[in-house]
């Protein structure tokens, strides 16, 4: 549940991150998330970080990470730290940070905030089926939490595979209310019910790779992230992440979960929709400034009548208070209108008009032998 709550604007420099998974090319929702993070950093004199969350090697699409970087460059959204640029956090590819995650998983084991689970995939599937058949939300029954140290040592010596699970605070624990109640910059006061609103989540898989939850929190702390702007599909995971921050004794960033983008028919926009991939817009010839302007208005209200913004104007106008809860409908008609406005702006600027003419000449030359400059 949620209620409206005012969220203060940052009072000092912020550190934000855009953390895409390279399981496909950048889509409109991802560009919007990157843009809002970029604008918050520029508005408050902070840093915009690109982090590639590529621990799920099975779903990796070759070339996707490089394509994401090129698309951000096309859109005019340079990052301050990330692949190819480096930064104080070391590598910005999660697949290269495995030792860091395993070390932090051990810290949680040593403190009692996590435990080893030796249950097989077959037992876990049977448990899920049983709880679902009884009309309950599937949740791990904590069988392995009650193993003695002798039993754990025997299983380790035998080489039995295991995962590492977070020990979620139960509803009787005061810590439960603390992690399950928080203020989201978009959705206001949030309160998740149940045993703190989450199960004993797996943090480290049996192959030694981290899940999203562990890697996300460890990296957000290592990169000193102050504000997390991400899609609302991650809203339900926030209690888990808050519990992890608490378990490590780390400060918790401010969260802002952005509403979904929708098709005109009310279905969720996905990267499989034609209006999803950014490459589609590039191929259709839209100006980067127009698409960025359009993406900014999908979930953010400037608070006035102005609709046409340059990137510099967006940097000055953007605020967390302008973010809305309502889902935004993707409309090519509005984008077409914005594209015309930006084209008119460019044509009226002699320097920019010359650049456009050269771009047109370069694009048409292979097909028509070039066009004369205008």
C-alpha positions as CSV (number, residue, x, y, z in Angstrom):
1,X,0.0,0.0,0.0
2,X,1.1,3.6,-0.5
3,X,0.2,7.1,0.4
4,X,1.3,10.5,-1.0
5,X,4.3,12.0,0.7
6,X,6.5,14.9,0.0
7,X,10.1,14.1,-0.8
8,X,12.8,16.6,-0.3
9,X,15.0,17.6,-3.2
10,X,18.6,16.6,-2.7
11,X,20.5,19.3,-0.7
12,X,23.9,18.4,-2.1
13,X,25.7,16.5,-4.8
14,X,24.1,13.1,-5.7
15,X,25.5,9.9,-7.1
16,X,23.1,7.9,-9.3
17,X,23.5,4.9,-11.5
18,X,21.9,3.4,-14.6
19,X,22.3,-0.3,-14.4
20,X,21.0,-2.1,-17.4
21,X,21.2,-5.9,-18.0
22,X,22.7,-6.5,-21.5
23,X,20.1,-9.1,-22.4
24,X,19.0,-6.9,-25.4
25,X,19.4,-3.5,-26.9
26,X,18.3,-0.3,-25.0
27,X,14.6,0.3,-25.1
28,X,12.5,3.4,-24.4
29,X,11.9,2.6,-20.7
30,X,15.6,2.1,-20.2
31,X,16.4,5.4,-21.9
32,X,13.9,7.2,-19.7
33,X,15.5,5.7,-16.6
34,X,19.0,6.7,-17.8
35,X,17.7,10.1,-18.6
36,X,16.1,10.8,-15.2
37,X,19.2,9.6,-13.4
38,X,21.4,11.8,-15.7
39,X,19.2,14.8,-15.1
40,X,19.2,14.4,-11.3
41,X,22.9,14.2,-11.3
42,X,23.3,17.3,-13.5
43,X,20.7,19.3,-11.6
44,X,22.5,18.7,-8.3
45,X,26.1,18.7,-9.4
46,X,26.6,15.0,-9.0
47,X,27.8,11.9,-10.8
48,X,26.0,9.7,-13.3
49,X,27.3,6.2,-13.3
50,X,26.8,3.4,-15.9
51,X,27.0,-0.1,-14.4
52,X,26.5,-3.2,-16.5
53,X,24.6,-5.9,-14.6
54,X,25.8,-9.0,-16.6
55,X,25.9,-11.7,-14.0
56,X,23.1,-13.7,-15.8
57,X,25.5,-15.1,-18.5
58,X,22.8,-17.4,-19.9
59,X,20.6,-14.4,-21.1
60,X,23.5,-12.3,-22.3
61,X,23.2,-10.9,-25.8
62,X,26.6,-10.5,-27.5
63,X,27.2,-6.8,-28.3
64,X,24.3,-5.5,-26.2
65,X,26.6,-3.8,-23.6
66,X,28.5,-2.0,-26.3
67,X,25.2,-1.0,-28.0
68,X,23.9,0.5,-24.8
69,X,27.0,2.7,-24.5
70,X,26.6,3.8,-28.1
71,X,22.9,4.6,-27.7
72,X,23.6,6.8,-24.6
73,X,26.2,8.6,-26.6
74,X,23.7,9.1,-29.5
75,X,21.2,10.5,-27.0
76,X,23.8,12.9,-25.6
77,X,23.8,11.4,-22.1
78,X,27.5,10.9,-21.2
79,X,28.3,9.0,-18.0
80,X,30.9,10.1,-15.5
81,X,32.0,6.6,-14.4
82,X,31.6,3.3,-16.1
83,X,32.9,0.9,-18.8
84,X,35.8,2.4,-20.7
85,X,36.0,5.4,-18.3
86,X,36.7,3.6,-15.0
87,X,36.2,5.2,-11.6
88,X,36.9,4.6,-7.9
89,X,34.8,1.5,-7.6
90,X,37.0,-0.5,-10.0
91,X,35.3,-2.5,-12.8
92,X,31.8,-1.5,-13.6
93,X,30.9,-4.9,-15.1
94,X,29.2,-7.1,-12.4
95,X,30.5,-10.3,-14.1
96,X,34.0,-9.1,-13.1
97,X,33.2,-8.4,-9.5
98,X,32.5,-12.0,-8.3
99,X,35.1,-12.1,-5.5
100,X,33.6,-9.0,-4.1
101,X,30.1,-10.5,-3.8
102,X,31.4,-13.8,-2.4
103,X,33.3,-11.9,0.2
104,X,30.2,-10.0,1.3
105,X,28.1,-13.1,1.3
106,X,30.6,-14.6,3.8
107,X,30.3,-11.5,5.9
108,X,26.6,-12.1,6.2
109,X,27.1,-15.8,7.0
110,X,29.6,-14.9,9.8
111,X,27.2,-12.3,11.3
112,X,24.2,-14.6,11.2
113,X,22.3,-12.4,8.7
114,X,22.4,-15.2,6.1
115,X,22.6,-19.0,6.1
116,X,23.5,-21.8,3.7
117,X,20.7,-23.7,2.0
118,X,21.5,-27.2,0.8
119,X,18.0,-28.0,-0.5
120,X,17.8,-29.5,-4.0
121,X,16.0,-28.0,-6.9
122,X,13.5,-30.9,-6.7
123,X,12.7,-30.3,-3.1
124,X,12.2,-26.5,-3.7
125,X,9.9,-27.2,-6.6
126,X,7.8,-29.6,-4.5
127,X,7.7,-27.0,-1.7
128,X,6.5,-24.4,-4.2
129,X,3.8,-26.7,-5.6
130,X,2.6,-27.7,-2.1
131,X,2.2,-24.1,-0.8
132,X,0.5,-23.0,-4.1
133,X,-1.9,-25.9,-3.8
134,X,-2.8,-24.7,-0.3
135,X,-3.5,-21.2,-1.6
136,X,-0.5,-19.7,0.1
137,X,2.3,-17.5,-1.3
138,X,5.3,-19.8,-2.0
139,X,8.0,-19.2,0.5
140,X,11.0,-21.2,1.7
141,X,10.3,-23.2,4.9
142,X,13.7,-22.5,6.5
143,X,14.6,-26.2,6.7
144,X,18.3,-25.5,6.4
145,X,18.3,-22.6,8.9
146,X,18.0,-25.3,11.6
147,X,20.9,-27.4,10.6
148,X,23.6,-27.8,13.3
149,X,27.1,-26.6,12.6
150,X,28.2,-30.3,12.6
151,X,25.6,-31.1,9.9
152,X,26.7,-28.0,7.9
153,X,30.4,-29.1,8.1
154,X,29.6,-32.6,7.0
155,X,27.7,-31.4,3.9
156,X,30.5,-29.0,3.1
157,X,33.1,-31.8,3.4
158,X,30.9,-34.0,1.1
159,X,30.9,-31.2,-1.5
160,X,27.2,-30.7,-1.5
161,X,26.2,-27.6,-3.4
162,X,24.4,-24.8,-1.5
163,X,23.0,-21.4,-1.9
164,X,23.3,-18.5,0.5
165,X,19.9,-17.1,1.8
166,X,19.1,-13.9,3.5
167,X,17.6,-14.4,7.0
168,X,14.6,-12.1,6.6
169,X,13.3,-10.6,9.9
170,X,9.9,-12.0,10.9
171,X,6.9,-9.9,11.6
172,X,7.5,-9.9,15.4
173,X,10.9,-8.4,14.9
174,X,11.0,-4.6,15.2
175,X,13.5,-4.7,12.3
176,X,10.8,-6.1,10.1
177,X,8.7,-2.9,10.2
178,X,11.8,-0.8,9.6
179,X,12.7,-2.4,6.3
180,X,9.1,-2.9,5.2
181,X,8.1,0.8,5.7
182,X,9.8,3.5,3.7
183,X,9.2,6.6,1.6
184,X,9.5,6.3,-2.1
185,X,10.1,9.5,-4.1
186,X,7.3,8.6,-6.5
187,X,4.9,6.4,-4.6
188,X,5.0,8.0,-1.2
189,X,4.8,6.1,2.1
190,X,5.1,2.3,1.4
191,X,4.2,-0.5,3.8
192,X,4.7,-4.1,2.8
193,X,2.8,-6.7,4.9
194,X,3.8,-10.3,5.6
195,X,7.1,-11.4,7.2
196,X,8.6,-8.0,6.4
197,X,7.2,-8.2,3.0
198,X,9.7,-10.8,1.6
199,X,10.9,-14.3,1.7
200,X,14.5,-15.6,2.6
201,X,15.8,-14.5,-0.7
202,X,18.7,-16.4,-2.3
203,X,21.8,-14.1,-2.4
204,X,24.5,-16.3,-3.8
205,X,23.6,-19.2,-6.2
206,X,25.1,-22.6,-6.1
207,X,27.5,-21.7,-8.9
208,X,29.0,-18.9,-6.8
209,X,27.4,-16.2,-8.8
210,X,25.3,-13.5,-7.0
211,X,21.6,-12.9,-7.5
212,X,20.4,-9.4,-8.5
213,X,19.6,-8.6,-4.9
214,X,23.1,-9.1,-3.4
215,X,25.1,-7.6,-6.3
216,X,22.7,-4.6,-6.5
217,X,23.1,-3.7,-2.9
218,X,26.9,-4.3,-2.6
219,X,27.5,-2.3,-5.7
220,X,25.2,0.6,-4.7
221,X,27.2,0.9,-1.5
222,X,30.6,0.5,-3.2
223,X,29.7,3.2,-5.7
224,X,28.2,5.5,-3.0
225,X,24.9,5.7,-4.7
226,X,22.6,8.3,-2.9
227,X,19.5,8.0,-5.1
228,X,18.1,4.9,-6.9
229,X,15.8,5.8,-9.8
230,X,14.5,2.5,-11.4
231,X,11.4,0.9,-12.9
232,X,8.5,0.1,-10.5
233,X,8.9,-3.6,-11.3
234,X,11.6,-3.5,-8.6
235,X,9.4,-1.9,-6.0
236,X,8.5,-5.2,-4.4
237,X,12.2,-6.0,-4.0
238,X,13.0,-2.9,-2.0
239,X,12.3,-4.4,1.4
240,X,14.9,-7.1,0.6
241,X,17.4,-4.5,-0.4
242,X,16.7,-2.4,2.6
243,X,17.2,-5.5,4.8
244,X,20.6,-6.1,3.2
245,X,21.7,-2.5,3.7
246,X,20.7,-2.9,7.4
247,X,22.5,-6.2,7.7
248,X,25.7,-4.7,6.5
249,X,25.2,-1.5,8.6
250,X,25.2,0.7,5.5
251,X,23.2,3.9,4.8
252,X,20.2,3.3,2.6
253,X,19.7,5.4,-0.6
254,X,16.6,7.2,-1.5
255,X,14.4,5.2,-3.9
256,X,12.2,6.4,-6.7
257,X,10.3,3.8,-8.7
258,X,9.2,5.0,-12.1
259,X,5.8,4.0,-13.5
260,X,5.5,1.6,-16.4
261,X,5.2,2.7,-20.0
262,X,2.1,1.5,-21.8
263,X,0.9,0.9,-25.4
264,X,-2.2,2.8,-26.5
265,X,-4.2,-0.4,-26.0
266,X,-3.3,-0.6,-22.3
267,X,-0.7,-3.3,-22.5
268,X,2.8,-3.0,-21.1
269,X,5.4,-1.6,-23.5
270,X,8.2,-4.1,-23.9
271,X,11.4,-4.3,-25.9
272,X,9.6,-6.7,-28.2
273,X,7.1,-3.9,-29.2
274,X,8.1,-1.9,-32.3
275,X,7.9,1.3,-30.2
276,X,10.2,-0.3,-27.6
277,X,13.8,-0.5,-29.0
278,X,15.7,2.8,-29.3
279,X,17.3,1.5,-32.5
280,X,13.8,1.7,-34.1
281,X,13.6,5.4,-33.4
282,X,17.2,5.9,-34.7
283,X,16.4,4.0,-37.9
284,X,13.2,6.1,-38.4
285,X,15.3,9.3,-38.3
286,X,14.1,11.0,-35.1
287,X,16.4,13.6,-33.7
288,X,18.1,12.6,-30.5
289,X,17.0,15.9,-28.8
290,X,13.3,15.1,-29.7
291,X,13.4,11.6,-28.4
292,X,15.1,12.7,-25.2
293,X,12.5,15.5,-24.8
294,X,9.8,13.0,-25.4
295,X,11.2,10.5,-22.9
296,X,11.4,13.2,-20.2
297,X,7.7,13.9,-20.5
298,X,6.8,10.2,-19.9
299,X,6.3,10.3,-16.2
300,X,7.7,13.8,-15.4
301,X,5.7,17.0,-15.2
302,X,7.6,20.3,-15.7
303,X,4.9,22.1,-13.8
304,X,4.1,24.6,-16.5
305,X,3.0,25.0,-20.1
306,X,6.4,24.4,-21.7
307,X,6.7,21.1,-23.6
308,X,9.7,21.6,-25.9
309,X,12.9,21.3,-24.0
310,X,16.6,21.2,-25.0
311,X,18.7,18.9,-22.8
312,X,20.2,21.9,-21.1
313,X,16.8,23.2,-20.3
314,X,15.8,19.8,-18.9
315,X,18.9,19.8,-16.7
316,X,17.7,23.0,-15.1
317,X,14.1,22.1,-14.8
318,X,14.1,18.5,-13.6
319,X,13.0,17.7,-10.1
320,X,12.0,14.6,-8.1
321,X,8.8,16.4,-7.2
322,X,7.8,16.4,-10.8
323,X,7.8,12.6,-11.1
324,X,4.3,11.1,-11.2
325,X,2.8,7.7,-10.3
326,X,0.5,7.4,-13.4
327,X,1.5,5.0,-16.1
328,X,2.5,6.8,-19.4
329,X,1.1,5.9,-22.8
330,X,3.6,5.9,-25.6
331,X,2.3,8.0,-28.5
332,X,4.2,8.4,-31.8
333,X,2.0,11.4,-32.7
334,X,3.3,13.4,-29.7
335,X,6.9,12.4,-30.6
336,X,6.3,13.4,-34.2
337,X,5.2,16.8,-33.1
338,X,8.2,17.2,-30.8
339,X,10.5,16.1,-33.6
340,X,9.1,18.9,-35.8
341,X,9.6,21.5,-33.1
342,X,13.2,20.5,-32.6
343,X,13.8,20.4,-36.3
344,X,12.4,24.0,-36.6
345,X,14.7,25.1,-33.7
346,X,17.7,23.6,-35.5
347,X,16.9,25.1,-38.9
348,X,16.6,28.5,-37.3
349,X,20.1,28.1,-35.8
350,X,22.7,28.7,-38.6
351,X,25.4,26.6,-36.9
352,X,23.0,23.7,-36.2
353,X,21.5,23.9,-39.7
354,X,24.9,23.4,-41.2
355,X,25.4,20.3,-39.1
356,X,22.1,18.9,-40.2
357,X,22.9,19.5,-43.8
358,X,26.2,17.6,-43.5
359,X,24.4,14.7,-41.7
360,X,21.8,14.5,-44.5
361,X,24.6,14.5,-47.1
362,X,26.5,11.7,-45.3
363,X,23.4,9.6,-45.0
364,X,22.2,10.1,-48.6
365,X,25.5,9.9,-50.3
366,X,25.7,6.0,-50.5
367,X,22.3,5.9,-52.1
368,X,21.9,8.9,-54.3
369,X,25.5,10.2,-54.8
370,X,25.1,12.9,-52.2
371,X,23.1,16.1,-52.0
372,X,24.2,19.6,-52.3
373,X,24.8,21.5,-49.1
374,X,22.1,23.9,-48.1
